[in-house]
Amino acid sequence: MDQPCSRSALRACLRDLAWLNRTLFGYRPILHWLESLNLRSPFRILDIGSGYGDTLRRVERWARGKGIAVQLTGLDLNPDAAAIAAEVSPTHSRIQWVAGDVFSYAPPDPPHLIVSSLMAHHLTDAEIVCLLQWMETQAATAWFISDLSRNITPYRLLYAFTRLMRLHPFVQNDGPVSIARAFIPEDWRRYCAAAGLAPAEYTIRAFTPGRLCVARTKPA
């Protein structure tokens, strides 16, 4: 999935990944985190590695249901992913989709919150540390990373499930590979320390099934 492919192949892959995300309660961690912040509108959220855009569209629905005014931006390195996210979003959606490299991206309006879902396991260790430092610099209020937990049980279950459901071949391959490349809490403690964060400045929490999340809320 990280390799070049046609837009049609990418669209089919991202569509199946979004279905898998919904089926496995993949939006629950970020919605739980947003609820815990007791946000007041208006505020801005930047989603890094936004892909198909399904996470940010779910956040948009959440904000609408709460009557909270938000400005949502999805950033993805792949221009085709940004274009696909725009294509599949409803006409009433106000989300902005941007193609660009996070490490050279300067948000025109500093985001209050920065989120990242299922992106970190695609990065090297050094890139993850850089990502944490970038989020810490750019987020005015808080940031949140939702990624996978490295564990043999979800690896085996996902391997079987993606094949049973006949999901896109990219998903059948990349799903289990992503879990194998994912994280345990000690990994995140090491990354955060390298990024200059003290243990008291962030939290690590697991969500069933197979998610491991890192959250940071800055002092008021």
N, C-alpha and C positions, 0 to 999 in steps of 0.2 A: 504493500500500500504506500510505502514511502518512495517508491520508484515511479518514474514517469509512466503515465497511462493516458488513454483517451478520456475526454470529458464524460462520455457516456458510461464508460467502465467505472470511473470515479463516482458518478452519480448513483449507479446501481449499488456500489459498495457502501457509500455513505448512507443510502436509504436503509440498507439492511442493518448497518451499525446503529442507526437511530432507532429502528424497531427493537433491536437487542437492548439498547439503552432503556427504552420504555418498559420492556418486558421484565428487565432485571432491576427495576426501581432505581435507575441510575440518576434521576433528578432529585431523589430524596435528600442526599447530603447537602446540596447547595440550597435547596428550599429550607431545610432545617436551619442552616446557618443564617440565611437571610431573616428568617423569623426571629432568631436569637438576637439580632442586632437592633430590633425596635426602631427601624428606620423612619425618618421623617422626609417627606418629599419636598422639593424635587432633588434627585441625585442622579449621578452618572455611573454606569457600570460598563467596564471593558472586559470582553471575553477573549482570551488569548487562545489561539488554535481552535477557532470556532467551528471549523469543519462544515457539517451539514446545517448548522445553525439551530439544531433542535433544542439544545440546552437553553440558549438565549431566548428562543421563542417560548419555551416553558416559563422562563423568568418573566417574560412580558405578560403572559397570561396571569401569573401570580400577582404581579404589580397591578394589573387592571382590576383583578378581583379585590385587592386591598384598597383600591382608590388612590394608589401612590403614583405620582408623576415621575417617570424615569426616562433617561436618555441612554439608549443601549447601543453599543458598538461591538461588532464582531470582527476580530482581526485574524486572518489566516495567511500563512506563507504562500499557499497555492492560490493563484488567481482563479483557477477553475472552481475551487471549493467556495471562494467568496461569491462567484457568479451563480453557482448552484444554490447556495443558501438564499440568495436574493430571488432566484426563480421559484423556489418552493415555498417562500414565505407568503402569507395571505396579503391581499392588497391593502388591508387596513393596518398592517404592521408598520411601525415607524423605526425599526431597527436599521442601522447603517452597517453595511458590510464592506470591509476594507481589506485589500490584499497588501501584505507587507511583512517584513522581517521584524519580529518583536524587538530585537536587540538594537535596531536602528530606528524604531518607531517613536515619534514624539507626539503624543496625543494633543490635538489642538485645544481641547478643554480637559484639564487634568481630571481623571476619573476619581470618584470617591471610593469605588470598589473595583478591584480587579479579580477576575476569576479565571481558572484554567481547569478544564475537564479532559482527562484522558490524553494529555499532551506530553507530560513530563517523561513518561516511559519511552518516548521517541528520542529523547535527548541523551547526550553524554553526561557523565558526572559533572564535568566542568561547566557545561551549558546549564545544568540544573542550578548550580550555585549562582551563575550569572542571572538566571531567570529570577531567582529569589531576591537578589540584590536589585534587579530592575523593578520588580513589583514593590519592593520596600520603598524605593525611591519615588515611584510614580503614583502609588495609591495614597490618596489623601486620608482615608479613614481605615480601610481594612483590605485584606486579600485572602483568597481561598483557593486551595488546590485540591481537586478531587481526582484521585487516580486509583490504580489497581493495587491489590494486596498480593504479594508473591506467596502462593500457597499451592501445594500439590492437589488438594481437593478441588478448588475451583478450576484449576488447570484441566483436570480430567473431565469434570462436568461440562465445561465450556467446549472442550474438544468434541465430546459426544453430542452436545446440544446443537452446535452449529451445523453438524453433519446431518443430524436427525431432521432439522428444520430446513435443510437444503439452502442455507444462506449462501451469499455470494462467495466464490472460491477465495477471494482476498480475505473475507471475514473468517472463513474456515481456517485459513493459514495464520492470519495475523492475530486472531483472538487468543488462542493458546500461547503464541509467541509473546504477545504483550504481557500476559500474566507471568511468563518466565522472566521477562525483563523488568517486572514491576518491583515493588518495594516492601520492606518491613520497617517497623518504627525506627530501628537503629539507623537505617539508611537516612531517613529524614532528619534525625537528630544530628547526624554527621554533616549533611548538606547545610542545615540551618546554622550550625556552628561555623562552618567554612564561610557562610555568607555574613557572619558577624552578628547573628541573633543569639541572645541568651535563652536558656530553656524556659524561663518564665515569660518570654515574649510571644510564644506561640503554643498552640495545642495540636496534638495528633489524635485522631479518632478513627476507629474502624466502623464501617457500616456494612451490614449484611445485605446482599451477598457480594463479597470480594472487593470492597472499596476501602481505601486507606486515604484519609484526608488530613491536610495541614491548614490551619487557620491562624491568622494574625490580625488582631485589632489594635490599632495604635492608640496611645493615651489621648484622651480628649484634649 
